[in-house]
Every structure is written in structure tokens, then in C-alpha cells.
Amino acid sequence: MLRTPQVLTLVGFGAVGRAVFQRMQEGSGPRITHVVVREDRVEATQASVGTAAQVCHQVPQDARLLVECAGHGALAAHVLPALAAGIECAVVSSGALADSGLAARLADAALRGGTQLHLLAGAVGGLDAIAAARGAGLDKVLYTGRKPPAAWRGSHAEQLLDLGALRAATVFLDSSAREAARLYPKNANVAAIVALAGLGLDATRVQLVADPEAVANTHEIEVSGAFGEMRIVVNGKPLADNPKTSALTVLSVVRFLQNRVAAITV
């Protein structure tokens, strides 16, 4: 018998969290019962969600499933203790795992709690194929992220480029996935999840591009190995509320939650 988590907790109520919450209220699947935000945002967020969910600043002790949409800091603040307490977790901010030792701490907490941590695909597809191909050996994984200059505002790219004056596509980072996630935590979650599915954070190459002619957030993944070769391209539209984030990120969270109660999952 399929069971819906009785206490389903959403951590974060920014652009992604709001969109996930709205879709889950309107569509099929389990309902979000609790929303976790900073203590100084509880009152305003409660006014926004009304009676649809309870807003708090800590994860409820009786939570059964936690979904993180809050940013890298939430993994240490909320996900780690939740895993240790036996609460199953799913996270969007996979780039945080580039921080030294965090992946091991999360794995240890999940083992101690007897539960699992799910890294959500977010803005890209094909991770299942990359992870499967890894079993036979991979030679190369290259991720290229191409976005309009406005999508890189507020990031380290502003120290390297005059984003408002660009007239041609410009590669401003060519490095490892670990370095990309460290320097661009709000933009490079994709680089981290691709790396974790394949060659790892240090052996995965990442190129980040600001392109004034781009009309979408483009994610391109090139993989080769014993299995053969693959090339995955996603031209994703950004969230209206946040040009740094792909709308597909929200849909990947919704799919995960809907799969929790679906009779058949893909």
C-alpha cells in the first residue's frame, strides 16, 4: 500500500520553494505540511501560505520527508541533523557537496539515521545514463553552462567581465566541477550533480559562458567512455522570479514528490 508522508517538510521559500509549494498545492501528490524558513521570516511566510501549511524555523521532529530548496547553507543547518534523526531528505543544492568533507558527513548521518539522501537532478537530464555508464568506466565528462549575462549578475563573474557590455559569448571559467561549485554556488548546482553522477568533482571539467545572444539557460553535457559517447543538451527557460535558476529545477522536485505516491514511476 502506498503511503503519503504525514509530515512533509519544505525547507526554503524563495523562488524555487514558492513555485514547488504552489504546484504541490494545485496538483497531485503529497501535500507539503510544513515550511521551514529563517526565524525572522516565519510571520511573513505564514501570511503568504495561509492555512495551507505550518511555517516554522526548525524541522519538525515528526517529519518523515524533507525537501531542501533553500541554498547551500541549509544542508548543514537542516539536512545533516534531519538525516541523523532518521528523516529521509531530498536536496536541490547539490553544489554544496563540493565543500570539503560535507558529502562524507551527509553519508555518515544518513547511515546513522538509517535513511537516505536523494540528490535531485534539477535543471538537467540524463543523469541516470551517466551513472549507469560509470559502471563500465568513463574517460571524459564535460559540462558547459551557457546563460544570458543577466543570469550571472550577483556572482563572481561580475569581477571578471563587464556583463552589460558583452557583445559575444565569453567563457569566463574553465575548471573542475569542484571549483565551479565553490565560485558559483547559486549557478553551478548542475555542474556538481553531473560530476557526482560521473567522474567526480575533481575530474569533471566545467566551462561557464556568458552569452548576450542566449535566450535560455543552456546545459550541455558531453560524456565518453567504455559504453560509447553521449551528448545531452537542455535549453531551459529560467524561473520568472529568478533568472539564475531553471524552471526545470522546480519540475524535478515536483516529479520526485509525485513519485512518492505513484503506482508506477519512471
Secondary structure, 3 states (H helix, E strand, C coil): CCCCCCCEEEECCCHHHHHHHHHHHHCCCCCCCEEECCHHHHHHHHHHHCCCCEEECCCCCCCCEEEECCCCHHHHHHHHHHHHCCCEEEECCHHHHHCCCHHHHHHHHHHHHCCCEEECCCCCCCHHHHHHHHCCCEEEEEEEEEECHHHHCCCHHHHCCCHHHCCCCEEEEEEEHHHHHHHCCCCCHHHHHHHHHCCCCCCCEEEEEECCCCCCEEEEEEEEECCEEEEEEEEECEECCEEEEEHHHHHHHHHHHHHCCCCCCC
